[in-house]
Amino acid sequence: REDVVLEDFYRVLVTMVDPRSRVMNRWFETQIVPLAAVLFHTRIHRADAFKKARTEGLSIFDYVATRRMHAKESQRAAEEYTRLTEEVIAHAMRRAQHAHHVSRTAPAKRSGKST
């Protein structure tokens, strides 16, 4: 369909990033080059805080807040998801604006038989 812009239709999120795996990270970066236009900028790093929050039935935000976690890893995890949330909202707003623009510029559909 002409009115579907693939870059607006979907996004790719990179998760479980482990900065210690340098060789794997370099290889991975070469593999995702074709997806550059649809990648979220935020990358979610591995963090034990995610496992601990899940076992307690908490979001990462609630886990960090209620446990008064000041560990760098826990803080980074919450900050990354905050940035991701901002990106998702911005993306949704762009899609909504695009849909509104397309609906206003699309030719009116005709009903009934033509004569």
Secondary structure per residue as TSV (DSSP state, phi and psi in degrees):
chain	resnum	aa	ss	phi	psi
A	1	R	-	360.0	137.8
A	2	E	T	-65.6	-33.3
A	3	D	T	-81.7	-1.5
A	4	V	-	-98.9	117.1
A	5	V	-	-98.3	111.9
A	6	L	H	-54.7	-38.1
A	7	E	H	-63.1	-24.1
A	8	D	H	-91.2	-16.3
A	9	F	H	-81.2	-37.7
A	10	Y	-	-144.2	163.9
A	11	R	-	-137.8	156.6
A	12	V	E	-115.6	132.4
A	13	L	E	-112.9	127.4
A	14	V	E	-94.0	122.0
A	15	T	E	-126.2	172.0
A	16	M	E	57.4	37.1
A	17	V	E	-71.3	130.4
A	18	D	-	-123.0	104.1
A	19	P	T	-62.4	-15.5
A	20	R	T	-74.1	-21.1
A	21	S	-	-90.9	69.0
A	22	R	H	-61.7	-45.0
A	23	V	H	-63.9	-45.6
A	24	M	H	-64.2	-40.4
A	25	N	H	-63.2	-41.7
A	26	R	H	-62.5	-44.3
A	27	W	H	-62.0	-45.8
A	28	F	H	-59.6	-42.9
A	29	E	H	-59.0	-37.9
A	30	T	H	-68.3	-30.5
A	31	Q	H	-76.4	-28.8
A	32	I	S	-94.6	1.4
A	33	V	G	-52.1	-44.7
A	34	P	G	-63.8	-15.6
A	35	L	G	-97.8	7.6
A	36	A	G	-51.7	-38.1
A	37	A	G	-69.6	-21.3
A	38	V	G	-114.1	6.4
A	39	L	E	-78.7	135.4
A	40	F	E	-67.6	144.9
A	41	H	E	-71.5	-34.1
A	42	T	E	-71.0	136.5
A	43	R	E	-120.3	137.7
A	44	I	E	-99.2	117.6
A	45	H	E	-83.1	155.9
A	46	R	-	-62.0	142.2
A	47	A	-	-158.1	133.2
A	48	D	H	-61.3	-25.4
A	49	A	H	-57.5	-34.4
A	50	F	H	-63.9	-43.9
A	51	K	H	-64.5	-44.1
A	52	K	H	-65.3	-41.9
A	53	A	H	-62.6	-43.7
A	54	R	H	-62.8	-42.3
A	55	T	H	-65.4	-25.3
A	56	E	T	-95.2	1.6
A	57	G	T	70.4	30.3
A	58	L	-	-116.5	153.6
A	59	S	-	-73.2	164.5
A	60	I	H	-62.6	-32.5
A	61	F	H	-66.6	-46.9
A	62	D	H	-67.3	-37.7
A	63	Y	H	-61.4	-48.7
A	64	V	H	-64.0	-40.9
A	65	A	H	-70.5	-46.6
A	66	T	H	-76.3	-27.5
A	67	R	T	-93.0	1.0
A	68	R	T	46.5	47.2
A	69	M	-	-75.0	121.2
A	70	H	-	-113.7	6.6
A	71	A	-	-62.7	140.7
A	72	K	H	-55.7	-42.5
A	73	E	H	-62.9	-43.3
A	74	S	H	-66.8	-42.9
A	75	Q	H	-63.1	-42.7
A	76	R	H	-62.0	-41.2
A	77	A	H	-59.7	-46.3
A	78	A	H	-66.5	-40.5
A	79	E	H	-64.3	-39.4
A	80	E	H	-65.0	-41.2
A	81	Y	H	-71.2	-29.0
A	82	T	H	-65.1	-46.7
A	83	R	H	-62.2	-40.6
A	84	L	H	-62.6	-42.7
A	85	T	H	-58.7	-43.4
A	86	E	H	-62.8	-40.4
A	87	E	H	-65.6	-42.2
A	88	V	H	-63.4	-43.8
A	89	I	H	-63.2	-44.7
A	90	A	H	-61.8	-41.1
A	91	H	H	-63.8	-43.7
A	92	A	H	-63.0	-38.4
A	93	M	H	-66.5	-40.8
A	94	R	H	-63.0	-41.7
A	95	R	H	-63.2	-42.2
A	96	A	H	-64.7	-41.2
A	97	Q	H	-64.7	-40.4
A	98	H	H	-64.2	-44.6
A	99	A	H	-61.9	-40.5
A	100	H	H	-64.2	-43.6
A	101	H	H	-63.8	-44.3
A	102	V	H	-63.6	-42.1
A	103	S	H	-67.6	-29.9
A	104	R	H	-81.1	-25.5
A	105	T	H	-100.9	-10.3
A	106	A	S	-71.2	143.7
A	107	P	-	-64.4	146.2
A	108	A	-	-66.0	139.4
A	109	K	-	-79.5	140.3
A	110	R	-	-93.9	143.6
A	111	S	-	-114.4	154.0
A	112	G	S	83.5	-175.3
A	113	K	-	-88.7	147.4
A	114	S	-	-87.7	151.3
A	115	T	-	-115.7	360.0
